[in-house]
Amino acid sequence: MAPQLASRQQLRQQLRAKRRALGQQQQRQASLQLKRRIGNAGLFRRHRDIAFYLPTDGEINPLPLLLQAHQQKRRCYLPVLAPNKGLWFVRYQPGDALKRNRYGIAEPANKQQRRKAWALGMVFLPLVGFDRQGGRLGMGGGFYDRCFKNSKRIPAMKHPHLVGLAHHCQEIDALKQQSWDIPLSTIVTDREVI
């Protein structure tokens, strides 16, 4: 393994340990703060079709946001692993049946109401780490990078608005981006909107 990739893997392990170390009360508070920050920034205003994720491994929880979006009659979607090592985005309403994928992450059981990634207005992505330049460190599978690779090749493409979500403790000074990494237009933590 190349030294740079090894250091990314080490960084990934350190940052995942930080977010897993947060207690239940800290997680709950962070989730409510995240909802407040996004509400105050007005990020929902322009978008009808919004993708969320179901938290795992200490990720900041966007479920209060999803419930708010659903109450506002916005169409909510969750990522589902696609056969081509990419992602599908499937319509989800609170209470819909879920099943675990091969990584143990819950996703909608009914995959019929799919939407193409470029047709979504906004996508909330989980982060392992981030920097203030829009750099994102994910889990290492490349699913989101493959899914949104056209947004990097076609800068004029306005959709979707990619918003990374993380605990503030996951911030790093600078993250060396790889050629395949997709930069974020916005990052929201429990403390601020970047």
Disulfide bonds with the S-S distance in Angstrom:
none
